[in-house]
């Protein structure tokens, strides 16, 4: 087992990497976006690739292995021996990026022994950055200005606290992946709780941030996700006391699994 604590230098480097990747993404975002498609038909842009290179260059000096959506994965025979790693999505919400609706993010998480210990999510078009340090039990949010540095973020971020509405249940749904299972879940929730249920649509990992900062109550996810989609948001949720549970289970999602596909999961502030 590895010490689960995270070095402060790693945190600062991860935040710097998110900021620099965000700046690269925004330069491409303001121009016409050329889209290619992977074998699984998911979209890929120049922003995905350049942001990934930027992040990996920033994190590699620490000697910690990296799992990234845009890098060929090491075989599990090698990965199973990793006690800690970075999990990166250099551009989460590529579909939102292509649609130019601003709801895309840079996700960077530090994982030890299969559990997220730190996560940073940066939405460069919205100028919002979230991060959470699990062992400190605190999540943060800050507005990012053009001159903002990682040290500024660590010194000036505001704490986030999930809050409930006694008369309303705010359920987070995906802009691009709403399905019948989510709709049925919402209907059953309304019948069971006798509360009014309202949907809040959001793209990318910002859905997890909404629950973490108390702007939503529940995020049920039935559509497929990969570890890099969720790990950073999972860390932020854990930092504010929320769990990311497998559907119909008391167990949380795990990371650096043999299969990097996540099962269905649920986040709730209750």
Order of alpha helices (4+ residues) and beta strands (2+ residues): alpha-beta-beta-alpha-beta-alpha-beta-alpha-beta-beta-beta-beta-alpha-beta-beta-alpha-beta-alpha-beta-alpha-beta-beta
